[in-house]
């Protein structure tokens, strides 16, 4: 009877070891992608749009349709974020921007990629 108990205990331990070693196998890792999106609220987007619309700023002729994460061509002239916006929306303080006929394009200066796009028509 004692041999049977020992054998059952060994079998139980071996089955647990199989699960533990299986559980320690690292899961395949998905590629890490960094999001350039700022996740601005509707109110923050409105503040940015209203302040920039009131500025006398030339529209850039964009040869491309900017989307979040896209690199900005060297031919596009970027402008610093106005102090009023930086004060009201601090997460864009260090960003730059340019305007097309239809939108405000906010650019992350660290990698010169589009961080957000705000349409000028409507809200």
Secondary structure, 3 states (H helix, E strand, C coil): CHHHHHHHHHHHHHHHHHHHHHHCCCCCCCCCCCCCCCCCCHHHHHHHHHHHHHCCCCCCCCCCCCCCCCECCCCCCCEECCHHHHHHCHHHCCCEEEECCCEEEEEECCCCEEEEEEECCCC
